Amino acid sequence: MTTSWPVRVVVVIQARMNSSRLPGKVLLPLPLSAGTTVLGHVVARARQVVPGAQVVVATSALAADDAVAAAAETLRASVFRGDEQDVLSRFAGAAQAHHAEVVVRLTADNPALDPAFVRAAVAQHLATRADYTLTTGLPLGTNVEVMAAAALRRVAAEATRPEEREHVTPYLRRHPELFRLEELPCTVPALVAGLRLTVDYPSDYALLHLLYSQLPADFSLTDPAGLPALLATHPWLMHINDQNSQVQP
């Protein structure tokens, strides 16, 4: 993989230990016997997006998140610490501290993101000169957001609602009159498209644990011999966590 970009792309991964549904989820082992955590997989996949790209784990300044910062340093990722609830300011601070021109937003509870789709999103973002690019059509937990650092700075200065500060991009998405918004429709095999590949509940973790126990650590969403074949052989996997819901801001 030899992709490079004419601008500085920084991948920012938001992470914290505090989770009401599954506390400490980002540092859970995945799979149980491999010595790798959920966060470890996200960092590893983020590094595949752009050779030598800056990967930053943005966590809170709370003592409870010292473990996240330590884990990120062990993974040789950069660390930025900021407000726990004002995630927007934390993202903007991480982007500024690392001189980003384009920011890829990832979250530490989505270990199955596919670097190929992230690269495609960055490429479209640059080609269209967008302020914000969102992939669509991928399983929950694998879509990706790309934004211009200048747009992120403006959002951080103007957004006021609590949900806009906590979830980073709602203000940007709500104001197409202010920002150029682009979507990148993506296609994956039908069996894969409906999967829930984020870690919010214990049953989400159970599914990811089973997938990582049966597939290579860098499994893609599209390789027909990998995830689609596993789901075709064991269709019950698709029902482990399909009762869980996701509230979008």
TIDRENRO-920755 format. One record per residue (C-alpha): residue in one letter; chain; z, y, x. Coordinates in nm, 4 decimals. Layout:
! TIDRENRO-920755
+------+------+----------+----------+----------+
: code : unit :        z :        y :        x :
+------+------+----------+----------+----------+
:    A :    A :        Z :        Y :        X :
...
+------+------+----------+----------+----------+
***
This chain:
! TIDRENRO-920755
+------+------+----------+----------+----------+
: code : unit :        z :        y :        x :
+------+------+----------+----------+----------+
:    M :    A :   0.0000 :   0.0000 :   0.0000 :
:    T :    A :  -0.1274 :   0.3144 :   0.1702 :
:    T :    A :  -0.1035 :   0.5808 :  -0.0990 :
:    S :    A :   0.0022 :   0.9249 :   0.0231 :
:    W :    A :   0.0208 :   1.2595 :  -0.1521 :
:    P :    A :  -0.0717 :   1.6168 :  -0.0507 :
:    V :    A :   0.2650 :   1.7453 :  -0.1773 :
:    R :    A :   0.6253 :   1.6469 :  -0.1158 :
:    V :    A :   0.7229 :   1.3850 :  -0.3742 :
:    V :    A :   1.0949 :   1.3171 :  -0.4073 :
:    V :    A :   1.2271 :   1.0283 :  -0.6145 :
:    V :    A :   1.5613 :   1.1136 :  -0.7771 :
:    I :    A :   1.7679 :   0.8311 :  -0.9231 :
:    Q :    A :   2.0536 :   0.9305 :  -1.1514 :
:    A :    A :   2.3539 :   0.6993 :  -1.1267 :
:    R :    A :   2.7193 :   0.6907 :  -1.2233 :
:    M :    A :   2.9920 :   0.4335 :  -1.2745 :
:    N :    A :   3.1140 :   0.5646 :  -1.6089 :
:    S :    A :   2.9406 :   0.3878 :  -1.8980 :
:    S :    A :   3.1013 :   0.3336 :  -2.2364 :
:    R :    A :   2.9046 :   0.0172 :  -2.3135 :
:    L :    A :   2.8981 :  -0.1500 :  -1.9714 :
:    P :    A :   3.1189 :   0.0246 :  -1.7128 :
:    G :    A :   3.0052 :  -0.0059 :  -1.3521 :
:    K :    A :   2.6691 :  -0.1468 :  -1.4563 :
:    V :    A :   2.4726 :   0.0139 :  -1.1715 :
:    L :    A :   2.6665 :  -0.1838 :  -0.9096 :
:    L :    A :   2.6605 :  -0.5189 :  -1.0890 :
:    P :    A :   2.5055 :  -0.7960 :  -0.8767 :
:    L :    A :   2.1505 :  -0.8913 :  -0.9730 :
:    P :    A :   2.1105 :  -1.1832 :  -0.9658 :
:    L :    A :   2.4645 :  -1.3048 :  -0.9214 :
:    S :    A :   2.4008 :  -1.4942 :  -0.5977 :
:    A :    A :   2.1651 :  -1.2586 :  -0.4120 :
:    G :    A :   2.3987 :  -0.9880 :  -0.2848 :
:    T :    A :   2.1790 :  -0.7185 :  -0.4406 :
:    T :    A :   2.2905 :  -0.4792 :  -0.7129 :
:    V :    A :   2.1111 :  -0.3189 :  -1.0057 :
:    L :    A :   2.1014 :   0.0054 :  -0.8054 :
:    G :    A :   1.9727 :  -0.1819 :  -0.5020 :
:    H :    A :   1.6690 :  -0.3018 :  -0.6941 :
:    V :    A :   1.5955 :   0.0485 :  -0.8245 :
:    V :    A :   1.6118 :   0.1942 :  -0.4729 :
:    A :    A :   1.3942 :  -0.0852 :  -0.3321 :
:    R :    A :   1.1286 :  -0.0330 :  -0.5976 :
:    A :    A :   1.1441 :   0.3454 :  -0.5608 :
:    R :    A :   1.0611 :   0.3067 :  -0.1917 :
:    Q :    A :   0.7374 :   0.1303 :  -0.2858 :
:    V :    A :   0.6085 :   0.4332 :  -0.4758 :
:    V :    A :   0.5138 :   0.6467 :  -0.1754 :
:    P :    A :   0.5362 :   0.5391 :   0.1910 :
:    G :    A :   0.8242 :   0.7232 :   0.3503 :
:    A :    A :   0.9120 :   0.9023 :   0.0266 :
:    Q :    A :   1.2502 :   1.0693 :   0.0028 :
:    V :    A :   1.4702 :   0.8622 :  -0.2304 :
:    V :    A :   1.7809 :   1.0430 :  -0.3527 :
:    V :    A :   2.0644 :   0.8952 :  -0.5564 :
:    A :    A :   2.2091 :   1.1765 :  -0.7678 :
:    T :    A :   2.5618 :   1.0911 :  -0.8740 :
:    S :    A :   2.8649 :   1.2887 :  -0.9851 :
:    A :    A :   3.1329 :   1.4493 :  -0.7713 :
:    L :    A :   3.4031 :   1.2444 :  -0.9452 :
:    A :    A :   3.6135 :   1.0081 :  -0.7360 :
:    A :    A :   3.5020 :   0.7264 :  -0.9668 :
:    D :    A :   3.1495 :   0.7682 :  -0.8276 :
:    D :    A :   3.2509 :   0.7432 :  -0.4633 :
:    A :    A :   3.1463 :   0.3780 :  -0.4908 :
:    V :    A :   2.7966 :   0.4804 :  -0.6025 :
:    A :    A :   2.7631 :   0.7242 :  -0.3126 :
:    A :    A :   2.8834 :   0.4598 :  -0.0662 :
:    A :    A :   2.6416 :   0.2018 :  -0.2066 :
:    A :    A :   2.3515 :   0.4465 :  -0.1825 :
:    E :    A :   2.4345 :   0.5218 :   0.1802 :
:    T :    A :   2.4466 :   0.1487 :   0.2537 :
:    L :    A :   2.0979 :   0.1272 :   0.1010 :
:    R :    A :   1.9918 :   0.4135 :   0.3340 :
:    A :    A :   1.9151 :   0.6417 :   0.0412 :
:    S :    A :   2.0086 :   1.0087 :   0.0438 :
:    V :    A :   2.2966 :   1.1160 :  -0.1804 :
:    F :    A :   2.3397 :   1.4288 :  -0.3884 :
:    R :    A :   2.6581 :   1.4848 :  -0.5879 :
:    G :    A :   2.7033 :   1.7245 :  -0.8776 :
:    D :    A :   2.8370 :   1.7667 :  -1.2285 :
:    E :    A :   2.8931 :   1.4460 :  -1.4239 :
:    Q :    A :   2.7815 :   1.5760 :  -1.7649 :
:    D :    A :   2.5312 :   1.8423 :  -1.6581 :
:    V :    A :   2.2786 :   1.5944 :  -1.5237 :
:    L :    A :   2.0043 :   1.8567 :  -1.5412 :
:    S :    A :   2.1814 :   2.0746 :  -1.2854 :
:    R :    A :   2.2416 :   1.7660 :  -1.0730 :
:    F :    A :   1.8708 :   1.6811 :  -1.0789 :
:    A :    A :   1.7643 :   2.0349 :  -1.0041 :
:    G :    A :   2.0148 :   2.0525 :  -0.7186 :
:    A :    A :   1.8900 :   1.7260 :  -0.5688 :
:    A :    A :   1.5293 :   1.8446 :  -0.5891 :
:    Q :    A :   1.6120 :   2.1777 :  -0.4253 :
:    A :    A :   1.8250 :   2.0213 :  -0.1526 :
:    H :    A :   1.5375 :   1.7931 :  -0.0543 :
:    H :    A :   1.2575 :   2.0523 :  -0.0852 :
:    A :    A :   1.0751 :   1.8657 :  -0.3597 :
:    E :    A :   0.7430 :   1.9869 :  -0.4954 :
:    V :    A :   0.7115 :   1.6966 :  -0.7384 :
:    V :    A :   1.0086 :   1.5017 :  -0.8750 :
:    V :    A :   0.9985 :   1.1448 :  -1.0019 :
:    R :    A :   1.2909 :   1.0849 :  -1.2351 :
:    L :    A :   1.4392 :   0.7343 :  -1.2383 :
:    T :    A :   1.7698 :   0.5994 :  -1.3654 :
:    A :    A :   1.9862 :   0.3451 :  -1.1886 :
:    D :    A :   2.0071 :   0.1126 :  -1.4892 :
:    N :    A :   1.6331 :   0.0363 :  -1.4959 :
:    P :    A :   1.5789 :  -0.2208 :  -1.2182 :
:    A :    A :   1.2438 :  -0.3575 :  -1.3403 :
:    L :    A :   1.0355 :  -0.0398 :  -1.3070 :
:    D :    A :   0.6883 :  -0.1148 :  -1.1734 :
:    P :    A :   0.5890 :   0.0958 :  -0.8685 :
:    A :    A :   0.2199 :   0.0611 :  -0.9580 :
:    F :    A :   0.2702 :   0.2547 :  -1.2808 :
:    V :    A :   0.4873 :   0.5129 :  -1.1057 :
:    R :    A :   0.2098 :   0.5744 :  -0.8523 :
:    A :    A :  -0.0420 :   0.6069 :  -1.1367 :
:    A :    A :   0.1812 :   0.8617 :  -1.3094 :
:    V :    A :   0.2144 :   1.0698 :  -0.9918 :
:    A :    A :  -0.1629 :   1.0542 :  -0.9384 :
:    Q :    A :  -0.2354 :   1.1740 :  -1.2927 :
:    H :    A :   0.0323 :   1.4411 :  -1.2657 :
:    L :    A :  -0.1340 :   1.5853 :  -0.9575 :
:    A :    A :  -0.4887 :   1.5472 :  -1.0903 :
:    T :    A :  -0.4103 :   1.7328 :  -1.4142 :
:    R :    A :  -0.1770 :   1.9888 :  -1.2503 :
:    A :    A :   0.0760 :   1.9079 :  -1.5191 :
:    D :    A :   0.4301 :   2.0356 :  -1.5402 :
:    Y :    A :   0.5463 :   1.7039 :  -1.6837 :
:    T :    A :   0.3914 :   1.3585 :  -1.7088 :
:    L :    A :   0.5317 :   1.0648 :  -1.9066 :
:    T :    A :   0.4053 :   0.7090 :  -1.9094 :
:    T :    A :   0.3856 :   0.5385 :  -2.2482 :
:    G :    A :   0.3314 :   0.1818 :  -2.3632 :
:    L :    A :   0.5614 :   0.0151 :  -2.1103 :
:    P :    A :   0.8740 :  -0.1874 :  -2.1910 :
:    L :    A :   1.1897 :   0.0109 :  -2.2544 :
:    G :    A :   1.3440 :   0.0859 :  -1.9167 :
:    T :    A :   1.0173 :   0.0972 :  -1.7233 :
:    N :    A :   0.8467 :   0.4174 :  -1.8392 :
:    V :    A :   0.8709 :   0.7009 :  -1.5883 :
:    E :    A :   0.8852 :   1.0797 :  -1.5896 :
:    V :    A :   0.7191 :   1.2998 :  -1.3261 :
:    M :    A :   0.7698 :   1.6746 :  -1.3170 :
:    A :    A :   0.6820 :   1.9742 :  -1.1073 :
:    A :    A :   0.9837 :   2.1055 :  -0.9204 :
:    A :    A :   0.9027 :   2.4565 :  -1.0426 :
:    A :    A :   0.9162 :   2.3356 :  -1.4037 :
:    L :    A :   1.2462 :   2.1604 :  -1.3358 :
:    R :    A :   1.3924 :   2.4831 :  -1.1964 :
:    R :    A :   1.2839 :   2.6747 :  -1.5062 :
:    V :    A :   1.4317 :   2.4114 :  -1.7381 :
:    A :    A :   1.7606 :   2.4200 :  -1.5470 :
:    A :    A :   1.7719 :   2.7989 :  -1.5887 :
:    E :    A :   1.6805 :   2.8098 :  -1.9583 :
:    A :    A :   1.8126 :   2.4944 :  -2.1300 :
:    T :    A :   2.1415 :   2.5505 :  -2.3132 :
:    R :    A :   2.1999 :   2.2658 :  -2.5587 :
:    P :    A :   2.4400 :   1.9921 :  -2.4411 :
:    E :    A :   2.1805 :   1.7163 :  -2.4904 :
:    E :    A :   1.9282 :   1.9175 :  -2.2888 :
:    R :    A :   2.1712 :   1.9367 :  -1.9989 :
:    E :    A :   2.2763 :   1.5726 :  -2.0207 :
:    H :    A :   1.9311 :   1.4134 :  -2.0589 :
:    V :    A :   1.7312 :   1.6398 :  -1.8203 :
:    T :    A :   1.3912 :   1.6599 :  -1.9932 :
:    P :    A :   1.4368 :   1.7277 :  -2.3711 :
:    Y :    A :   1.3952 :   2.1061 :  -2.3280 :
:    L :    A :   1.0773 :   2.0532 :  -2.1316 :
:    R :    A :   0.9339 :   1.8104 :  -2.3887 :
:    R :    A :   1.0299 :   2.0368 :  -2.6805 :
:    H :    A :   0.8351 :   2.3348 :  -2.5462 :
:    P :    A :   0.4662 :   2.2517 :  -2.5045 :
:    E :    A :   0.3968 :   2.6235 :  -2.5381 :
:    L :    A :   0.5786 :   2.6787 :  -2.2082 :
:    F :    A :   0.4827 :   2.3688 :  -2.0104 :
:    R :    A :   0.1728 :   2.1584 :  -1.9599 :
:    L :    A :   0.2695 :   1.8123 :  -2.0857 :
:    E :    A :   0.0647 :   1.5021 :  -2.0096 :
:    E :    A :   0.0947 :   1.1383 :  -2.1128 :
:    L :    A :  -0.0337 :   0.8357 :  -1.9259 :
:    P :    A :  -0.0908 :   0.5448 :  -2.1662 :
:    C :    A :  -0.0275 :   0.2144 :  -1.9890 :
:    T :    A :  -0.1110 :  -0.1407 :  -2.0849 :
:    V :    A :   0.0871 :  -0.4558 :  -2.0131 :
:    P :    A :   0.0585 :  -0.8079 :  -2.1593 :
:    A :    A :   0.1725 :  -0.8232 :  -2.5222 :
:    L :    A :   0.4664 :  -1.0516 :  -2.4451 :
:    V :    A :   0.5946 :  -0.7977 :  -2.1929 :
:    A :    A :   0.5414 :  -0.4785 :  -2.3929 :
:    G :    A :   0.8208 :  -0.5446 :  -2.6416 :
:    L :    A :   1.0866 :  -0.6314 :  -2.3850 :
:    R :    A :   1.4018 :  -0.4271 :  -2.3373 :
:    L :    A :   1.4384 :  -0.3986 :  -1.9574 :
:    T :    A :   1.7189 :  -0.1464 :  -1.9293 :
:    V :    A :   2.0873 :  -0.2284 :  -1.8712 :
:    D :    A :   2.3100 :  -0.0731 :  -2.1377 :
:    Y :    A :   2.4827 :  -0.3755 :  -2.2890 :
:    P :    A :   2.6073 :  -0.7100 :  -2.1516 :
:    S :    A :   2.3131 :  -0.8867 :  -2.3182 :
:    D :    A :   2.0704 :  -0.6518 :  -2.1367 :
:    Y :    A :   2.2304 :  -0.7553 :  -1.8095 :
:    A :    A :   2.2073 :  -1.1215 :  -1.9106 :
:    L :    A :   1.8310 :  -1.0926 :  -1.9620 :
:    L :    A :   1.7715 :  -0.9120 :  -1.6317 :
:    H :    A :   1.9916 :  -1.1643 :  -1.4514 :
:    L :    A :   1.7820 :  -1.4506 :  -1.5873 :
:    L :    A :   1.4550 :  -1.2773 :  -1.4966 :
:    Y :    A :   1.5692 :  -1.2011 :  -1.1425 :
:    S :    A :   1.6935 :  -1.5596 :  -1.1078 :
:    Q :    A :   1.3485 :  -1.6961 :  -1.1906 :
:    L :    A :   1.1078 :  -1.4372 :  -1.0487 :
:    P :    A :   1.0576 :  -1.2712 :  -0.7080 :
:    A :    A :   1.2670 :  -0.9587 :  -0.6559 :
:    D :    A :   0.9524 :  -0.7429 :  -0.6619 :
:    F :    A :   0.8008 :  -0.8994 :  -0.9747 :
:    S :    A :   0.5502 :  -0.6783 :  -1.1554 :
:    L :    A :   0.4984 :  -0.6258 :  -1.5258 :
:    T :    A :   0.1376 :  -0.7390 :  -1.5175 :
:    D :    A :   0.0988 :  -1.0370 :  -1.2815 :
:    P :    A :  -0.0072 :  -1.3130 :  -1.5252 :
:    A :    A :   0.1548 :  -1.5825 :  -1.3108 :
:    G :    A :   0.4912 :  -1.4027 :  -1.3136 :
:    L :    A :   0.6745 :  -1.2389 :  -1.6018 :
:    P :    A :   0.4124 :  -1.3077 :  -1.8741 :
:    A :    A :   0.3980 :  -1.6759 :  -1.7787 :
:    L :    A :   0.7778 :  -1.7035 :  -1.7791 :
:    L :    A :   0.7959 :  -1.5495 :  -2.1263 :
:    A :    A :   0.5211 :  -1.7765 :  -2.2565 :
:    T :    A :   0.7105 :  -2.0818 :  -2.1313 :
:    H :    A :   1.0514 :  -1.9574 :  -2.2517 :
:    P :    A :   0.9910 :  -1.7253 :  -2.5506 :
:    W :    A :   1.3632 :  -1.7277 :  -2.6353 :
:    L :    A :   1.4144 :  -1.4881 :  -2.3432 :
:    M :    A :   1.2641 :  -1.2117 :  -2.5552 :
:    H :    A :   1.5462 :  -1.2416 :  -2.8089 :
:    I :    A :   1.8478 :  -1.2217 :  -2.5763 :
:    N :    A :   1.8880 :  -0.8462 :  -2.6225 :
:    D :    A :   1.6421 :  -0.7512 :  -2.8962 :
:    Q :    A :   1.9297 :  -0.6606 :  -3.1278 :
:    N :    A :   2.0290 :  -0.3667 :  -2.9047 :
:    S :    A :   1.9253 :  -0.0161 :  -2.9977 :
:    Q :    A :   1.8372 :   0.2887 :  -2.7925 :
:    V :    A :   1.9132 :   0.6403 :  -2.9093 :
:    Q :    A :   1.6639 :   0.8903 :  -2.7740 :
:    P :    A :   1.7553 :   1.2619 :  -2.7445 :
+------+------+----------+----------+----------+
***
